[in-house]
Amino acid sequence: MGIYITVGRFFYDSYKRGKTLYAVTDKRIIIKKGGIKGQTVTLNIKSLQDISINEKPDGSGTITFNNNNSFPSFLGQSSWPGVKRTQAPAFEFINDVRTVYNLVIKQQIS
């Protein structure tokens, strides 16, 4: 357990991210997460109320959808053991994030 906490979780997270797929259609946002317990999240693109972008200088970044998280902000992005925290759906660590963001906005208003 100690090895997983110190090192293994980073390898597992990298594995999951490598198996995650993102899609934008004219009606939906689709996030198909990889890993041992795969999960697919679909969002109606017309009903999204909060879309935020976090862009890095190299043009990569993250787009977060419907981030209505009421979890205390002083805890940041981490969670305490035993506390279930739901994370807002997001396209994480994508290249050319501004182009994808503009595509989502265009599909939302059309």
C-alpha positions in Angstrom: 0.0 0.0 0.0 2.8 2.4 0.8 4.4 1.9 -2.6 1.1 2.7 -4.3 0.7 5.9 -2.3 4.2 7.1 -2.9 4.8 6.1 -6.5 2.2 3.7 -7.9 -0.7 6.2 -8.0 1.3 8.3 -10.5 1.8 5.4 -12.8 -1.9 4.4 -12.6 -3.0 8.0 -13.2 -0.8 8.1 -16.3 -2.2 4.8 -17.5 -5.8 6.1 -17.0 -5.1 9.3 -18.9 -3.5 7.4 -21.7 -6.7 5.4 -22.1 -9.1 8.4 -21.9 -10.8 9.6 -25.0 -12.6 13.0 -25.5 -15.2 13.9 -28.2 -17.3 16.9 -29.2 -20.4 16.4 -31.3 -23.1 18.8 -32.3 -25.2 17.5 -29.4 -22.8 16.1 -26.8 -19.6 16.2 -24.9 -18.3 12.7 -24.4 -15.5 11.6 -22.0 -14.6 8.0 -22.0 -12.3 7.3 -19.1 -9.9 4.4 -19.2 -8.4 2.4 -16.3 -9.6 -0.7 -14.5 -13.1 0.7 -14.0 -13.8 2.5 -17.3 -16.5 5.1 -17.3 -18.3 7.1 -20.0 -19.6 10.6 -19.2 -21.9 12.3 -21.7 -23.1 15.9 -21.3 -25.8 17.7 -23.4 -23.8 20.5 -25.0 -26.8 22.8 -25.1 -27.4 22.6 -21.4 -23.8 23.3 -20.2 -23.9 26.4 -18.0 -20.3 26.8 -16.9 -17.4 26.1 -19.3 -14.0 27.2 -18.1 -10.6 27.0 -19.7 -7.1 26.8 -18.1 -4.6 27.4 -20.9 -0.8 27.0 -20.4 1.8 29.1 -22.4 2.4 26.1 -24.7 -1.2 26.1 -25.8 -2.2 22.9 -23.9 -4.6 22.9 -21.0 -7.9 21.8 -19.5 -11.5 22.6 -20.2 -13.9 22.1 -17.3 -17.6 21.7 -17.7 -20.3 22.6 -15.1 -17.9 23.1 -12.3 -20.5 23.7 -9.6 -18.2 22.3 -6.9 -19.1 23.4 -3.5 -16.2 21.6 -1.8 -14.2 24.0 0.4 -11.7 25.8 -1.7 -9.0 25.7 0.9 -8.6 22.0 0.2 -7.6 22.7 -3.4 -7.6 19.8 -5.8 -6.7 17.2 -3.3 -9.1 15.2 -1.2 -8.9 13.8 2.3 -8.8 10.0 2.8 -12.3 8.7 3.3 -14.0 11.8 1.8 -15.7 11.2 -1.5 -15.3 14.1 -3.8 -16.8 14.4 -7.2 -14.8 16.1 -9.8 -16.3 18.2 -12.5 -16.2 16.6 -16.0 -13.2 17.9 -17.9 -11.0 17.5 -21.0 -7.7 17.4 -19.2 -4.1 18.0 -20.6 -5.2 18.5 -24.2 -3.1 20.1 -26.9 -4.4 23.3 -28.6 -7.0 23.8 -25.9 -8.2 27.1 -27.3 -9.3 25.5 -30.6 -11.2 22.8 -28.7 -12.8 25.4 -26.4 -13.9 27.5 -29.4 -15.4 24.4 -31.0 -17.4 23.6 -27.9 -18.7 27.2 -27.7 -19.6 27.2 -31.4 -21.5 24.0 -31.0 -23.3 25.3 -28.0 -24.6 28.4 -29.6 -25.5 26.9 -33.0 
